Amino acid sequence: MDEPFAIAVRTRTCALGRPGADAPPSFALDRVTVRRAGRLLLDGLSAQIPGAACTALVGPSGAGKSTLLRVLNRLAEPTSGEVRFRGTPLPELDVLELRRRVGLVGQQPVLLTDRVLDDLRVGRPDLDEDRAAVLLERTGLPAGMLARATAGLSGGEAQRVCLARALAVGPEVLLLDEPTSALDADSAQAVEYTIRDLVADGLAVVLVSHNVPQARRVADHVLVLRGGRLVASGPADRVDYLRKGT
Amino acid sequence: MNTAVPTWAGVAASIALVLPAIAVAWHRRLDLARDIAVAAARAGVQLAAVGAILLLVFQHTGVAGAAGCLALMVITAGRVCAGRSAGLPRALPIATTAVAVGSGATLGVLLALGVIAPQARVVIPVGGMVVSGAMQATTLLLVRLRDEARTARPAIEARLALGLPAVEAFAPHLRSTLRTALIPAVDATRTVGLISLPGAMTGLILAGVDPLTAIRYQIVVMYMMLSAAALAALTAAHLAERALFDDVHRLRPLTAGTRG
């Protein structure tokens, strides 16, 4: 598949048929507070993140969006409060197993090896080439890119390799921290298509985004954060923050 | 009296060598003239004090005194390493343990095999060289490891986020840091005698020992320096790796270090 945008674009479901609307929540947060170096990053946040849907975390800079994402796969720890994943408190789960079930892709693409195929194998050493090719195509990259050197990849290609690398582990939930902020419009659109495609296949995606139009296009549910607090949440088409585009 | 060793009058005369350095610094307004004078005076006083203490130890305390001296050297070396690697969690105990393990194991083997005599006048100078080598390798390793943990945090966390345990997530960085820390000791061993005559050999030759005898000591010194550096660096790497990550495989935040 050579066409970058050849991913099957699924029609967004309407409000009533929104994916994940009836699925049990992937995460439940109960009065989660994160304080670091005297700064309050999350302030008593309680929320639910649905399963099999795309949830956008939106809000101004410093609202605590990225911190919340890191709390969900235990790269950050709450100072107080509780986070449950599929009903189980995070400390009761094996942390390495949790991270394999809850993948995280950062804002800046970080490639870890010299060759694309090797990068896809970092979290999954037994990944065969056929499966790796499928993963690349899933993120809108041609299978022929497997043999390419990572040093020569564009920002958009690198970000999609990072996405494919996270998918290689087989996560149930994918946490994406502003995955398109460093990309051009075409690359960003390809990543958005990929996200919708993954959600349609049953994956839960949590997307941090500054970009309100993008959140409107991609998300089913929205959590609006400000100053570490949850100020609004609900279906994407009913949250004022997205409707007003502020 | 060995005519190769300067007399006290000769030592006093050698002060003349410091005067041109002070004159140049003063003339060029380098703001270093006072520093040079103080450093020169301090070196003389420090060495005189060390000589007096060693004389005391050699004559009165024997091996127990030597052990005390070595312990003091290890503690001082640990503090120097920890100061350089400020910002690394638990830097002082890690550095002190690493220097102690590298030096202790190396000296222990040398004594156990009968390579050096268990006498204060042998153990102290040889131990000083060993501690110094262990300190250099430990400092280099801890400083590089701290910097690597800071600059490579995104890559380390990307591996952790894929479900890799801390040891595997940090392995590529640890490997390159260990290599860097051991390169000076390996290079010194490889080029010994080609670039300059090493200290122990030089000292023995100046003291009137014939060169073929002097190299025997130097060969032992090079091997023990290599051993001390490798053991200290490995110990420091192992302990620092444990200190950098918490029990849920998270890279700890590193506080700002101002030195090193």
Boltz contact constraints between the chains, C-beta under 6 A:
constraints:
  - contact:
      token1: [A, 74]
      token2: [B, 248]
      max_distance: 6.0
  - contact:
      token1: [A, 95]
      token2: [B, 248]
      max_distance: 6.0
  - contact:
      token1: [A, 95]
      token2: [B, 249]
      max_distance: 6.0
  - contact:
      token1: [A, 96]
      token2: [B, 163]
      max_distance: 6.0
  - contact:
      token1: [A, 96]
      token2: [B, 165]
      max_distance: 6.0
  - contact:
      token1: [A, 99]
      token2: [B, 161]
      max_distance: 6.0
  - contact:
      token1: [A, 99]
      token2: [B, 163]
      max_distance: 6.0
  - contact:
      token1: [A, 100]
      token2: [B, 163]
      max_distance: 6.0
  - contact:
      token1: [A, 104]
      token2: [B, 161]
      max_distance: 6.0
  - contact:
      token1: [A, 110]
      token2: [B, 154]
      max_distance: 6.0
  - contact:
      token1: [A, 110]
      token2: [B, 155]
      max_distance: 6.0
  - contact:
      token1: [A, 110]
      token2: [B, 158]
      max_distance: 6.0
  - contact:
      token1: [A, 112]
      token2: [B, 155]
      max_distance: 6.0
  - contact:
      token1: [A, 122]
      token2: [B, 162]
      max_distance: 6.0
  - contact:
      token1: [A, 123]
      token2: [B, 162]
      max_distance: 6.0
  - contact:
      token1: [A, 123]
      token2: [B, 163]
      max_distance: 6.0
  - contact:
      token1: [A, 169]
      token2: [B, 162]
      max_distance: 6.0
